[in-house]
Amino acid sequence: APLQNGGARVLRYIGTCTPGGFTAQAAVSPVRVTGLTNGTPYSCSVQAVNDIGTGVASNVMSVAPRPPINLAVVVDGVADYLQGGASASYLVDVYNRGADPVFGARVVHTPPASFTDLAWICTGQGGGTCPASGTGAIDARVDLPTDASVSFLVTGTVAANPETPLSITATVAVPADLTDADPSDNAATDGPDVIG
């Protein structure tokens, strides 16, 4: 509420976001301005309205809306050339780029047959949590608060033969009761990396 109401109680509030002149009204907080485009920067302010008139706009706040749920996975190999019969490592990183936390997201990575003896460790950033370690394929549930991430460091042995290029793929899926706003980044592949 404003510090001064001019002697009449506040009847409603008007929220305005530009560019585009998007507005909404509400009797109490929050004022939900709809129609904005995710990722687009807006300048938003609020005005109080009573029987006397409309008050001065609040200080402007810069915002860029995000979808509620938006997970992403990135697979990053350490080299484009792998030595057959030797050890190799890569990262599977999972991010929460949405506005809401996601608990119980499923991360899956099934290695190709030419990549064996897998072991992995996982660490979280920004409050993200995951199993500390494991062996073989990854099939793990992770918790990702807003702007959090988890990172799996996977190490294994590259088969000496056949010298077939190696590709690593991983996916992340939200729990069944949620919908990811942008599923296009829920799977990622690194490679094919040459083996020799």
Contacts in CASP RR format, 6 or more apart in sequence:
PFRMAT RR
TARGET T0000
AUTHOR 0000-0000-0000
METHOD contacts of the structure
MODEL  1
APLQNGGARVLRYIGTCTPGGFTAQAAVSPVRVTGLTNGTPYSCSVQAVN
DIGTGVASNVMSVAPRPPINLAVVVDGVADYLQGGASASYLVDVYNRGAD
PVFGARVVHTPPASFTDLAWICTGQGGGTCPASGTGAIDARVDLPTDASV
SFLVTGTVAANPETPLSITATVAVPADLTDADPSDNAATDGPDVIG
1 10 0 8 1.000
1 48 0 8 1.000
2 10 0 8 1.000
2 48 0 8 1.000
2 55 0 8 1.000
5 48 0 8 1.000
5 50 0 8 1.000
6 50 0 8 1.000
6 52 0 8 1.000
7 50 0 8 1.000
7 52 0 8 1.000
8 50 0 8 1.000
8 51 0 8 1.000
8 52 0 8 1.000
9 50 0 8 1.000
10 48 0 8 1.000
10 49 0 8 1.000
10 50 0 8 1.000
11 27 0 8 1.000
11 49 0 8 1.000
11 50 0 8 1.000
11 51 0 8 1.000
12 25 0 8 1.000
12 26 0 8 1.000
12 27 0 8 1.000
12 48 0 8 1.000
12 49 0 8 1.000
13 25 0 8 1.000
13 26 0 8 1.000
13 27 0 8 1.000
13 28 0 8 1.000
13 29 0 8 1.000
13 31 0 8 1.000
13 46 0 8 1.000
13 47 0 8 1.000
13 48 0 8 1.000
13 49 0 8 1.000
14 23 0 8 1.000
14 24 0 8 1.000
14 25 0 8 1.000
14 31 0 8 1.000
14 46 0 8 1.000
14 47 0 8 1.000
14 49 0 8 1.000
14 54 0 8 1.000
15 23 0 8 1.000
15 24 0 8 1.000
15 25 0 8 1.000
15 31 0 8 1.000
15 33 0 8 1.000
15 44 0 8 1.000
15 45 0 8 1.000
15 46 0 8 1.000
15 47 0 8 1.000
16 22 0 8 1.000
16 23 0 8 1.000
16 33 0 8 1.000
16 44 0 8 1.000
16 45 0 8 1.000
16 46 0 8 1.000
16 47 0 8 1.000
16 57 0 8 1.000
17 23 0 8 1.000
17 33 0 8 1.000
17 36 0 8 1.000
17 42 0 8 1.000
17 43 0 8 1.000
17 44 0 8 1.000
17 63 0 8 1.000
18 42 0 8 1.000
18 43 0 8 1.000
18 44 0 8 1.000
19 42 0 8 1.000
22 33 0 8 1.000
22 34 0 8 1.000
22 35 0 8 1.000
22 36 0 8 1.000
22 42 0 8 1.000
23 33 0 8 1.000
24 31 0 8 1.000
24 32 0 8 1.000
24 33 0 8 1.000
24 34 0 8 1.000
25 31 0 8 1.000
25 49 0 8 1.000
26 32 0 8 1.000
31 46 0 8 1.000
33 44 0 8 1.000
36 42 0 8 1.000
36 65 0 8 1.000
37 65 0 8 1.000
38 65 0 8 1.000
38 66 0 8 1.000
38 67 0 8 1.000
38 181 0 8 1.000
39 64 0 8 1.000
39 65 0 8 1.000
39 66 0 8 1.000
40 64 0 8 1.000
40 65 0 8 1.000
41 62 0 8 1.000
41 63 0 8 1.000
41 64 0 8 1.000
42 62 0 8 1.000
42 63 0 8 1.000
42 64 0 8 1.000
42 65 0 8 1.000
43 60 0 8 1.000
43 61 0 8 1.000
43 62 0 8 1.000
43 63 0 8 1.000
44 60 0 8 1.000
44 61 0 8 1.000
44 62 0 8 1.000
44 63 0 8 1.000
45 57 0 8 1.000
45 58 0 8 1.000
45 59 0 8 1.000
45 60 0 8 1.000
45 61 0 8 1.000
46 57 0 8 1.000
46 58 0 8 1.000
47 54 0 8 1.000
47 55 0 8 1.000
47 56 0 8 1.000
47 57 0 8 1.000
47 58 0 8 1.000
48 54 0 8 1.000
48 55 0 8 1.000
49 55 0 8 1.000
65 99 0 8 1.000
66 97 0 8 1.000
66 98 0 8 1.000
66 99 0 8 1.000
67 98 0 8 1.000
67 99 0 8 1.000
67 181 0 8 1.000
67 182 0 8 1.000
68 98 0 8 1.000
68 99 0 8 1.000
68 100 0 8 1.000
68 181 0 8 1.000
69 98 0 8 1.000
69 100 0 8 1.000
69 102 0 8 1.000
69 174 0 8 1.000
69 178 0 8 1.000
69 179 0 8 1.000
69 180 0 8 1.000
69 181 0 8 1.000
70 96 0 8 1.000
70 97 0 8 1.000
70 98 0 8 1.000
70 180 0 8 1.000
70 181 0 8 1.000
70 182 0 8 1.000
71 94 0 8 1.000
71 95 0 8 1.000
71 96 0 8 1.000
71 97 0 8 1.000
71 98 0 8 1.000
71 102 0 8 1.000
71 105 0 8 1.000
71 144 0 8 1.000
71 172 0 8 1.000
71 174 0 8 1.000
71 180 0 8 1.000
71 185 0 8 1.000
71 186 0 8 1.000
72 94 0 8 1.000
72 95 0 8 1.000
72 97 0 8 1.000
72 172 0 8 1.000
72 182 0 8 1.000
72 185 0 8 1.000
72 186 0 8 1.000
73 92 0 8 1.000
73 93 0 8 1.000
73 94 0 8 1.000
73 95 0 8 1.000
73 107 0 8 1.000
73 170 0 8 1.000
73 171 0 8 1.000
73 172 0 8 1.000
73 185 0 8 1.000
73 186 0 8 1.000
73 187 0 8 1.000
73 188 0 8 1.000
74 91 0 8 1.000
74 92 0 8 1.000
74 93 0 8 1.000
74 95 0 8 1.000
74 188 0 8 1.000
75 90 0 8 1.000
75 91 0 8 1.000
75 92 0 8 1.000
75 93 0 8 1.000
75 109 0 8 1.000
75 168 0 8 1.000
75 169 0 8 1.000
75 170 0 8 1.000
75 188 0 8 1.000
75 189 0 8 1.000
75 190 0 8 1.000
76 90 0 8 1.000
76 91 0 8 1.000
76 93 0 8 1.000
76 190 0 8 1.000
77 89 0 8 1.000
77 90 0 8 1.000
77 91 0 8 1.000
77 168 0 8 1.000
77 190 0 8 1.000
77 191 0 8 1.000
77 193 0 8 1.000
78 88 0 8 1.000
78 89 0 8 1.000
78 90 0 8 1.000
79 88 0 8 1.000
79 193 0 8 1.000
80 191 0 8 1.000
80 193 0 8 1.000
80 194 0 8 1.000
81 193 0 8 1.000
81 194 0 8 1.000
81 195 0 8 1.000
81 196 0 8 1.000
82 88 0 8 1.000
82 158 0 8 1.000
82 166 0 8 1.000
82 193 0 8 1.000
82 194 0 8 1.000
82 195 0 8 1.000
82 196 0 8 1.000
83 158 0 8 1.000
83 195 0 8 1.000
83 196 0 8 1.000
84 158 0 8 1.000
84 159 0 8 1.000
84 160 0 8 1.000
84 161 0 8 1.000
84 163 0 8 1.000
84 195 0 8 1.000
84 196 0 8 1.000
85 157 0 8 1.000
85 158 0 8 1.000
85 159 0 8 1.000
85 160 0 8 1.000
86 157 0 8 1.000
86 158 0 8 1.000
87 155 0 8 1.000
87 156 0 8 1.000
87 157 0 8 1.000
87 158 0 8 1.000
88 115 0 8 1.000
88 155 0 8 1.000
88 156 0 8 1.000
88 157 0 8 1.000
88 158 0 8 1.000
89 153 0 8 1.000
89 154 0 8 1.000
89 155 0 8 1.000
89 156 0 8 1.000
90 153 0 8 1.000
90 154 0 8 1.000
90 168 0 8 1.000
90 190 0 8 1.000
91 151 0 8 1.000
91 152 0 8 1.000
91 153 0 8 1.000
91 154 0 8 1.000
92 107 0 8 1.000
92 109 0 8 1.000
92 138 0 8 1.000
92 151 0 8 1.000
92 152 0 8 1.000
92 154 0 8 1.000
92 170 0 8 1.000
93 149 0 8 1.000
93 150 0 8 1.000
93 151 0 8 1.000
93 152 0 8 1.000
94 105 0 8 1.000
94 107 0 8 1.000
94 142 0 8 1.000
94 144 0 8 1.000
94 149 0 8 1.000
94 150 0 8 1.000
94 151 0 8 1.000
94 152 0 8 1.000
94 172 0 8 1.000
95 144 0 8 1.000
95 148 0 8 1.000
95 149 0 8 1.000
96 102 0 8 1.000
96 144 0 8 1.000
96 145 0 8 1.000
96 146 0 8 1.000
96 147 0 8 1.000
96 148 0 8 1.000
96 149 0 8 1.000
97 147 0 8 1.000
98 146 0 8 1.000
98 181 0 8 1.000
99 146 0 8 1.000
100 146 0 8 1.000
101 143 0 8 1.000
101 144 0 8 1.000
101 145 0 8 1.000
101 146 0 8 1.000
101 148 0 8 1.000
102 143 0 8 1.000
102 144 0 8 1.000
102 174 0 8 1.000
102 175 0 8 1.000
102 178 0 8 1.000
103 143 0 8 1.000
103 144 0 8 1.000
103 175 0 8 1.000
104 141 0 8 1.000
104 142 0 8 1.000
104 143 0 8 1.000
104 175 0 8 1.000
105 141 0 8 1.000
105 142 0 8 1.000
105 143 0 8 1.000
105 144 0 8 1.000
105 172 0 8 1.000
105 173 0 8 1.000
105 174 0 8 1.000
105 175 0 8 1.000
106 139 0 8 1.000
106 140 0 8 1.000
106 141 0 8 1.000
106 142 0 8 1.000
106 172 0 8 1.000
106 173 0 8 1.000
106 175 0 8 1.000
107 130 0 8 1.000
107 138 0 8 1.000
107 139 0 8 1.000
107 140 0 8 1.000
107 141 0 8 1.000
107 142 0 8 1.000
107 150 0 8 1.000
107 152 0 8 1.000
107 170 0 8 1.000
107 171 0 8 1.000
107 172 0 8 1.000
108 137 0 8 1.000
108 138 0 8 1.000
108 139 0 8 1.000
108 170 0 8 1.000
108 171 0 8 1.000
108 172 0 8 1.000
108 173 0 8 1.000
109 137 0 8 1.000
109 138 0 8 1.000
109 152 0 8 1.000
109 154 0 8 1.000
109 168 0 8 1.000
109 169 0 8 1.000
109 170 0 8 1.000
109 171 0 8 1.000
110 137 0 8 1.000
110 169 0 8 1.000
111 118 0 8 1.000
111 136 0 8 1.000
111 137 0 8 1.000
111 154 0 8 1.000
111 168 0 8 1.000
112 166 0 8 1.000
112 167 0 8 1.000
112 168 0 8 1.000
113 159 0 8 1.000
114 158 0 8 1.000
114 159 0 8 1.000
114 162 0 8 1.000
114 164 0 8 1.000
114 166 0 8 1.000
114 195 0 8 1.000
115 156 0 8 1.000
115 157 0 8 1.000
115 158 0 8 1.000
115 159 0 8 1.000
115 166 0 8 1.000
115 168 0 8 1.000
116 156 0 8 1.000
116 157 0 8 1.000
116 159 0 8 1.000
117 156 0 8 1.000
117 157 0 8 1.000
118 135 0 8 1.000
118 136 0 8 1.000
118 137 0 8 1.000
118 154 0 8 1.000
118 155 0 8 1.000
118 156 0 8 1.000
119 133 0 8 1.000
119 134 0 8 1.000
119 135 0 8 1.000
119 136 0 8 1.000
119 154 0 8 1.000
119 155 0 8 1.000
119 156 0 8 1.000
120 133 0 8 1.000
120 134 0 8 1.000
120 135 0 8 1.000
120 136 0 8 1.000
120 138 0 8 1.000
120 152 0 8 1.000
120 153 0 8 1.000
120 154 0 8 1.000
120 155 0 8 1.000
121 132 0 8 1.000
121 133 0 8 1.000
121 134 0 8 1.000
121 152 0 8 1.000
121 153 0 8 1.000
122 130 0 8 1.000
122 131 0 8 1.000
122 132 0 8 1.000
122 133 0 8 1.000
122 140 0 8 1.000
122 142 0 8 1.000
122 150 0 8 1.000
122 151 0 8 1.000
122 152 0 8 1.000
122 153 0 8 1.000
123 130 0 8 1.000
123 150 0 8 1.000
123 151 0 8 1.000
123 153 0 8 1.000
124 130 0 8 1.000
124 148 0 8 1.000
124 149 0 8 1.000
124 150 0 8 1.000
124 151 0 8 1.000
125 148 0 8 1.000
125 149 0 8 1.000
125 150 0 8 1.000
125 151 0 8 1.000
126 145 0 8 1.000
126 147 0 8 1.000
126 148 0 8 1.000
126 149 0 8 1.000
127 143 0 8 1.000
127 145 0 8 1.000
127 148 0 8 1.000
128 142 0 8 1.000
128 143 0 8 1.000
128 144 0 8 1.000
128 145 0 8 1.000
128 148 0 8 1.000
128 149 0 8 1.000
128 150 0 8 1.000
129 142 0 8 1.000
129 143 0 8 1.000
129 150 0 8 1.000
130 140 0 8 1.000
130 142 0 8 1.000
130 143 0 8 1.000
130 150 0 8 1.000
130 152 0 8 1.000
131 140 0 8 1.000
138 152 0 8 1.000
138 154 0 8 1.000
138 170 0 8 1.000
140 152 0 8 1.000
142 150 0 8 1.000
144 150 0 8 1.000
154 168 0 8 1.000
158 166 0 8 1.000
158 195 0 8 1.000
159 195 0 8 1.000
163 194 0 8 1.000
163 195 0 8 1.000
163 196 0 8 1.000
164 195 0 8 1.000
165 191 0 8 1.000
165 192 0 8 1.000
165 193 0 8 1.000
165 194 0 8 1.000
165 195 0 8 1.000
166 191 0 8 1.000
166 192 0 8 1.000
166 193 0 8 1.000
166 195 0 8 1.000
167 189 0 8 1.000
167 190 0 8 1.000
167 191 0 8 1.000
167 192 0 8 1.000
167 193 0 8 1.000
168 189 0 8 1.000
168 190 0 8 1.000
168 191 0 8 1.000
169 187 0 8 1.000
169 188 0 8 1.000
169 189 0 8 1.000
170 187 0 8 1.000
170 188 0 8 1.000
171 186 0 8 1.000
171 187 0 8 1.000
171 188 0 8 1.000
172 186 0 8 1.000
172 187 0 8 1.000
173 180 0 8 1.000
173 186 0 8 1.000
174 180 0 8 1.000
180 186 0 8 1.000
END
